[in-house]
Amino acid sequence: MSERTIPMYHSWLDRWDERRAQRGEEGKKATDFVLASELAFPRAGSVASVADFCDLADQAVADPSYFDEPIGPDISIEARNGWISFPSDIATETNENNTAFAKITTGRSLDQALVVFHHWNARSRNDLLARFFSRQGVTVVEIALPYHLERKRPASFHADYMLSANLGRTIRSVKQAVLDGRKLIRWLRAEGYKGISVLGISLGSWVAGLIAAHDITVKKAALFLTAGSLADMVWTGRATQSIRESLESKINLRDLNRAWGPLNLENYTDKLARPDLDILIVLALRDKVVLPELSKRFVDRLKDAGATLDILEANCGHYSLSIPPYVILSGLKLRALLRRYP
């Protein structure tokens, strides 16, 4: 492209992203602010103030077992015709959400498996990604996040129970996704897969990052369109304006960061910096959903902790990462990451 056409292209790209963002606003609206600490911290029960909720969240951040799988019987997973299903270790009020579903696209060996965690409000899985990496010999397992796809809440317009102004339910939903992912990874290891990697996209990157931080059997983590603080992302992001509207008259950003501390990847940089974990971060320099300054702050903290990092800075927006050439560049970076297995 010439120097004259590049600004025109970026202007078109920004408009394309904005149209996608506007479509994503359908069905979103402000809701009630709810603490619901009993959902996030069942042993502590209900609290009446933001300060008490934040104290419980601080305790969870300090608890190394908060994201551990519960001790129970052997894994009960059904695999049939390219699909996997199993009961979630967290039971919710939505029956459809209590069974986890994953699509498996097998590679040619048991050398590697890639577990994929999609973005918020995803309506389908990524068949192109699955086919591409399965042809590279990698088995791709695409799991549905809570309240998405097969786990969708009846009559809901979007996955509002996954991320909302209900503080406790949001923590429970992300924790449920982490425990579901860890159970799936444990099953893949039992099936004989040697190398386990995780890929998370946007909200899914928080799930993948928490799993990589707490499950030492994960050796590669690709975090696309990510940042450290979920609270900062929700407060500043284009896709979560209705949630901020529900929050800002009840809680300030400082307290929200404490309240959602268990979900803040910056609180686990020491775990993510362990020597045997390779991390790929893909950030979008024109992103209005996960602001690039939040992504870069997270990257800086990982660097300070000594993490093994590879960074791709794509000059596109949040949604336009999915179109050429950016999707190709990020896919090649992911392939390079996976090829670094022994």
MOJO-V117754 format. One record per residue. PHI is phi in radians with two decimals (* if undefined). NEAR is the number of other C-alpha atoms within 10 Angstrom. D_CENTER is the distance of its C-alpha to the mean C-alpha in Angstrom with 1 decimal. Layout:
# MOJO-V117754
phi=PHI near=NEAR d_center=D_CENTER
phi=PHI near=NEAR d_center=D_CENTER
This chain:
# MOJO-V117754
phi=* near=7 d_center=34.3
phi=-1.37 near=6 d_center=37.0
phi=-1.07 near=7 d_center=36.5
phi=-1.34 near=8 d_center=37.4
phi=-1.42 near=10 d_center=35.0
phi=-1.07 near=11 d_center=31.9
phi=-1.05 near=12 d_center=31.7
phi=-1.12 near=11 d_center=32.4
phi=-1.13 near=12 d_center=29.6
phi=-1.15 near=15 d_center=27.1
phi=-1.11 near=11 d_center=28.6
phi=-1.10 near=12 d_center=28.1
phi=-1.10 near=18 d_center=24.4
phi=-1.11 near=20 d_center=23.8
phi=-1.16 near=13 d_center=25.6
phi=-1.09 near=14 d_center=23.6
phi=-1.09 near=21 d_center=20.3
phi=-1.14 near=18 d_center=22.0
phi=-1.10 near=12 d_center=23.2
phi=-1.10 near=14 d_center=19.8
phi=-1.12 near=17 d_center=18.6
phi=-1.11 near=11 d_center=21.7
phi=-1.11 near=10 d_center=21.1
phi=-1.23 near=15 d_center=17.7
phi=-1.37 near=15 d_center=19.7
phi=-1.04 near=10 d_center=21.7
phi=1.53 near=10 d_center=21.7
phi=-1.44 near=16 d_center=19.9
phi=-2.69 near=13 d_center=22.2
phi=-1.14 near=15 d_center=22.7
phi=-2.26 near=16 d_center=22.6
phi=-1.24 near=13 d_center=24.1
phi=-1.38 near=18 d_center=22.8
phi=-2.35 near=16 d_center=22.5
phi=-1.35 near=22 d_center=22.1
phi=0.87 near=21 d_center=21.9
phi=-1.07 near=28 d_center=21.7
phi=-1.13 near=16 d_center=22.9
phi=-1.36 near=20 d_center=19.6
phi=-1.47 near=26 d_center=17.6
phi=-2.31 near=19 d_center=20.6
phi=-0.99 near=12 d_center=22.9
phi=-1.22 near=9 d_center=25.5
phi=-1.47 near=12 d_center=26.1
phi=1.38 near=11 d_center=26.6
phi=-1.53 near=17 d_center=26.9
phi=-2.16 near=14 d_center=27.5
phi=-1.91 near=10 d_center=29.1
phi=-2.30 near=10 d_center=28.1
phi=-1.07 near=19 d_center=25.2
phi=-1.06 near=13 d_center=26.8
phi=-1.17 near=15 d_center=26.8
phi=-1.07 near=26 d_center=23.1
phi=-1.09 near=19 d_center=22.3
phi=-1.08 near=12 d_center=24.6
phi=-1.13 near=21 d_center=22.7
phi=-1.13 near=24 d_center=19.4
phi=-1.04 near=16 d_center=21.2
phi=-1.11 near=14 d_center=22.4
phi=-1.16 near=19 d_center=19.0
phi=-1.07 near=19 d_center=17.8
phi=-1.38 near=13 d_center=21.1
phi=-1.57 near=11 d_center=20.9
phi=-1.17 near=10 d_center=19.7
phi=-1.74 near=11 d_center=19.6
phi=-1.04 near=15 d_center=17.3
phi=-1.79 near=21 d_center=14.5
phi=-1.37 near=14 d_center=17.2
phi=-1.17 near=16 d_center=17.9
phi=-1.16 near=12 d_center=21.1
phi=-1.30 near=6 d_center=24.3
phi=-2.80 near=7 d_center=25.6
phi=-1.23 near=6 d_center=27.2
phi=-1.05 near=7 d_center=26.3
phi=-1.08 near=13 d_center=23.3
phi=-1.93 near=12 d_center=24.1
phi=-2.15 near=15 d_center=22.4
phi=-1.83 near=11 d_center=24.1
phi=-2.06 near=14 d_center=23.9
phi=-2.74 near=10 d_center=25.9
phi=0.91 near=7 d_center=26.3
phi=1.42 near=11 d_center=23.0
phi=-2.23 near=15 d_center=21.0
phi=-2.18 near=18 d_center=19.8
phi=-2.48 near=17 d_center=19.7
phi=-2.83 near=18 d_center=19.9
phi=-1.24 near=17 d_center=20.1
phi=-1.25 near=20 d_center=17.2
phi=-1.36 near=17 d_center=18.3
phi=-2.01 near=17 d_center=17.7
phi=-1.66 near=13 d_center=20.0
phi=-2.02 near=16 d_center=19.6
phi=-1.32 near=8 d_center=22.2
phi=-1.76 near=14 d_center=20.8
phi=-1.03 near=12 d_center=22.3
phi=-1.07 near=16 d_center=20.4
phi=-1.44 near=26 d_center=17.1
phi=-1.55 near=19 d_center=18.6
phi=-2.07 near=18 d_center=18.5
phi=-1.55 near=26 d_center=15.6
phi=-2.21 near=28 d_center=16.2
phi=-2.51 near=23 d_center=15.3
phi=-1.73 near=22 d_center=17.2
phi=-2.04 near=22 d_center=18.7
phi=-2.01 near=20 d_center=20.4
phi=-1.39 near=20 d_center=22.6
phi=-1.54 near=20 d_center=23.7
phi=-1.60 near=12 d_center=27.2
phi=-2.67 near=14 d_center=26.9
phi=-1.71 near=17 d_center=25.1
phi=-1.19 near=16 d_center=24.3
phi=-2.45 near=23 d_center=20.6
phi=-2.33 near=28 d_center=17.6
phi=-2.02 near=27 d_center=14.3
phi=-1.69 near=24 d_center=11.5
phi=-1.91 near=29 d_center=9.2
phi=-2.03 near=27 d_center=5.9
phi=-1.37 near=25 d_center=6.9
phi=-1.45 near=20 d_center=6.7
phi=-1.09 near=20 d_center=8.2
phi=1.16 near=19 d_center=11.7
phi=-1.05 near=14 d_center=11.7
phi=-1.93 near=14 d_center=15.3
phi=-2.78 near=11 d_center=15.6
phi=-1.62 near=18 d_center=14.4
phi=-1.76 near=12 d_center=15.1
phi=-1.13 near=12 d_center=18.5
phi=-1.10 near=9 d_center=19.5
phi=-1.07 near=14 d_center=16.9
phi=-1.10 near=23 d_center=17.7
phi=-1.17 near=16 d_center=21.4
phi=-1.06 near=15 d_center=21.4
phi=-1.34 near=21 d_center=19.8
phi=-1.15 near=21 d_center=21.8
phi=-1.23 near=13 d_center=24.9
phi=-1.47 near=14 d_center=24.0
phi=1.69 near=16 d_center=24.3
phi=-1.74 near=27 d_center=20.6
phi=-1.34 near=25 d_center=19.6
phi=-1.89 near=27 d_center=16.4
phi=-2.12 near=25 d_center=14.7
phi=-1.82 near=24 d_center=12.4
phi=-1.67 near=25 d_center=11.3
phi=-1.45 near=29 d_center=11.1
phi=-1.19 near=33 d_center=8.7
phi=-0.91 near=30 d_center=11.2
phi=1.15 near=26 d_center=13.6
phi=-2.13 near=26 d_center=12.7
phi=0.91 near=18 d_center=15.2
phi=-1.14 near=17 d_center=17.6
phi=-1.76 near=19 d_center=16.3
phi=-1.06 near=23 d_center=17.0
phi=-1.27 near=20 d_center=19.1
phi=-0.95 near=11 d_center=22.6
phi=1.24 near=6 d_center=23.8
phi=-1.49 near=11 d_center=20.6
phi=-1.48 near=12 d_center=20.1
phi=-2.68 near=21 d_center=16.4
phi=-1.43 near=20 d_center=13.6
phi=-1.25 near=22 d_center=15.2
phi=-1.45 near=19 d_center=14.9
phi=-1.40 near=22 d_center=11.0
phi=-2.51 near=23 d_center=11.3
phi=-2.86 near=24 d_center=14.9
phi=-1.43 near=24 d_center=17.8
phi=-1.49 near=22 d_center=18.2
phi=-1.09 near=22 d_center=17.0
phi=-1.20 near=23 d_center=17.4
phi=-1.17 near=22 d_center=15.9
phi=-1.09 near=22 d_center=12.6
phi=-1.09 near=25 d_center=12.5
phi=-1.06 near=25 d_center=13.7
phi=-1.15 near=22 d_center=11.2
phi=-1.18 near=24 d_center=8.2
phi=-1.10 near=23 d_center=10.8
phi=-1.04 near=26 d_center=11.8
phi=-1.09 near=29 d_center=8.6
phi=-1.13 near=27 d_center=9.0
phi=-1.16 near=22 d_center=12.7
phi=-1.07 near=26 d_center=12.5
phi=-1.11 near=26 d_center=10.8
phi=-1.19 near=22 d_center=13.4
phi=-1.13 near=21 d_center=16.1
phi=-1.09 near=23 d_center=15.4
phi=-1.11 near=24 d_center=15.5
phi=-1.09 near=16 d_center=18.7
phi=-1.16 near=16 d_center=20.2
phi=-1.09 near=20 d_center=19.6
phi=-1.11 near=16 d_center=21.4
phi=-1.12 near=11 d_center=24.1
phi=-1.34 near=10 d_center=24.6
phi=1.91 near=12 d_center=25.4
phi=-1.23 near=17 d_center=22.6
phi=-1.53 near=15 d_center=23.2
phi=-1.97 near=20 d_center=20.2
phi=-2.00 near=23 d_center=16.6
phi=-2.13 near=26 d_center=13.8
phi=-2.22 near=27 d_center=10.1
phi=-2.21 near=25 d_center=8.5
phi=-2.17 near=23 d_center=5.0
phi=-2.09 near=20 d_center=5.9
phi=0.98 near=22 d_center=5.8
phi=-0.99 near=25 d_center=3.8
phi=-1.08 near=26 d_center=1.8
phi=-1.23 near=27 d_center=3.1
phi=-1.17 near=28 d_center=3.6
phi=-1.14 near=29 d_center=3.7
phi=-1.08 near=29 d_center=5.3
phi=-1.15 near=28 d_center=7.1
phi=-1.14 near=24 d_center=8.3
phi=-1.14 near=26 d_center=9.5
phi=-1.06 near=27 d_center=11.1
phi=-1.23 near=21 d_center=12.7
phi=-1.89 near=19 d_center=14.2
phi=-2.04 near=17 d_center=15.1
phi=-1.27 near=13 d_center=17.8
phi=-1.39 near=18 d_center=18.2
phi=-1.44 near=21 d_center=15.2
phi=-1.90 near=19 d_center=17.0
phi=-2.36 near=23 d_center=14.9
phi=-2.36 near=29 d_center=11.3
phi=-1.90 near=30 d_center=10.5
phi=-2.05 near=27 d_center=8.0
phi=-1.72 near=27 d_center=8.9
phi=0.98 near=29 d_center=9.4
phi=-2.05 near=31 d_center=8.0
phi=-2.69 near=29 d_center=10.1
phi=-1.58 near=25 d_center=11.0
phi=-1.58 near=25 d_center=12.0
phi=-1.17 near=23 d_center=10.0
phi=-1.08 near=21 d_center=13.6
phi=-1.09 near=18 d_center=14.9
phi=-1.08 near=21 d_center=12.4
phi=-1.11 near=23 d_center=13.4
phi=-1.20 near=22 d_center=17.0
phi=-1.92 near=16 d_center=17.4
phi=-1.43 near=17 d_center=15.3
phi=-1.14 near=20 d_center=17.1
phi=-1.52 near=19 d_center=14.9
phi=-2.13 near=20 d_center=15.1
phi=-1.09 near=18 d_center=18.8
phi=-1.18 near=18 d_center=19.8
phi=-1.24 near=23 d_center=17.7
phi=-1.05 near=20 d_center=19.3
phi=-1.03 near=17 d_center=22.6
phi=-1.32 near=19 d_center=22.2
phi=-1.59 near=24 d_center=21.4
phi=-1.19 near=14 d_center=23.7
phi=-1.51 near=9 d_center=26.9
phi=-2.02 near=13 d_center=25.8
phi=-2.64 near=14 d_center=23.8
phi=-1.58 near=11 d_center=23.7
phi=-1.11 near=15 d_center=20.8
phi=-1.04 near=10 d_center=22.0
phi=-1.24 near=15 d_center=21.9
phi=-1.11 near=23 d_center=18.6
phi=-1.11 near=19 d_center=17.2
phi=-1.21 near=22 d_center=19.1
phi=-1.07 near=27 d_center=18.2
phi=-1.73 near=23 d_center=14.4
phi=-0.95 near=24 d_center=15.2
phi=-1.08 near=28 d_center=13.6
phi=-1.75 near=26 d_center=10.1
phi=-1.50 near=23 d_center=11.3
phi=-1.11 near=24 d_center=10.6
phi=-1.15 near=20 d_center=14.1
phi=-1.36 near=16 d_center=15.6
phi=-2.20 near=20 d_center=14.7
phi=-1.10 near=22 d_center=15.9
phi=-1.15 near=16 d_center=18.9
phi=-1.25 near=20 d_center=16.9
phi=-1.26 near=27 d_center=14.9
phi=-1.61 near=21 d_center=18.3
phi=-1.11 near=16 d_center=20.0
phi=-1.10 near=11 d_center=22.3
phi=-1.67 near=14 d_center=21.1
phi=-2.01 near=20 d_center=17.5
phi=-1.73 near=23 d_center=17.2
phi=-2.15 near=26 d_center=14.3
phi=-1.90 near=21 d_center=14.0
phi=-2.06 near=25 d_center=12.6
phi=-1.97 near=23 d_center=13.2
phi=-2.12 near=31 d_center=13.9
phi=-1.89 near=25 d_center=16.0
phi=-1.25 near=20 d_center=19.2
phi=-1.95 near=22 d_center=19.8
phi=-1.25 near=24 d_center=16.5
phi=-1.87 near=20 d_center=17.2
phi=-1.65 near=23 d_center=13.8
phi=-1.97 near=27 d_center=12.2
phi=-1.05 near=23 d_center=15.7
phi=-1.04 near=21 d_center=16.6
phi=-1.17 near=13 d_center=18.4
phi=-1.23 near=19 d_center=15.3
phi=-1.08 near=23 d_center=13.8
phi=-1.18 near=19 d_center=17.2
phi=-1.09 near=15 d_center=17.7
phi=-1.10 near=21 d_center=14.7
phi=-1.04 near=23 d_center=16.2
phi=-1.07 near=13 d_center=19.6
phi=-1.23 near=17 d_center=18.6
phi=-1.15 near=23 d_center=17.3
phi=-1.08 near=14 d_center=20.6
phi=-1.07 near=12 d_center=22.6
phi=-1.42 near=16 d_center=21.3
phi=1.56 near=15 d_center=22.3
phi=-1.20 near=22 d_center=19.1
phi=-1.51 near=16 d_center=19.7
phi=-2.15 near=16 d_center=18.1
phi=-2.25 near=15 d_center=18.4
phi=-2.11 near=16 d_center=17.6
phi=-2.07 near=16 d_center=17.9
phi=-1.82 near=16 d_center=18.7
phi=-1.66 near=20 d_center=19.1
phi=-1.49 near=16 d_center=21.6
phi=-2.55 near=21 d_center=19.9
phi=-1.69 near=27 d_center=17.8
phi=-1.07 near=27 d_center=14.3
phi=-1.45 near=22 d_center=15.5
phi=-1.32 near=22 d_center=18.2
phi=-1.07 near=24 d_center=16.1
phi=-1.47 near=13 d_center=16.4
phi=-2.05 near=10 d_center=20.2
phi=-1.11 near=10 d_center=22.7
phi=-1.53 near=12 d_center=23.2
phi=-1.21 near=19 d_center=19.7
phi=-1.16 near=15 d_center=18.0
phi=-1.22 near=13 d_center=20.8
phi=-1.08 near=15 d_center=20.5
phi=-1.20 near=24 d_center=16.7
phi=-1.13 near=14 d_center=17.6
phi=-1.17 near=12 d_center=20.5
phi=-1.10 near=19 d_center=18.6
phi=-1.13 near=23 d_center=16.3
phi=-1.09 near=15 d_center=19.5
phi=-1.11 near=12 d_center=21.1
phi=-1.05 near=18 d_center=18.5
phi=-1.20 near=24 d_center=18.9
phi=-1.24 near=12 d_center=22.7
phi=-1.42 near=9 d_center=22.9
phi=-1.17 near=15 d_center=22.9
phi=-1.03 near=6 d_center=26.5
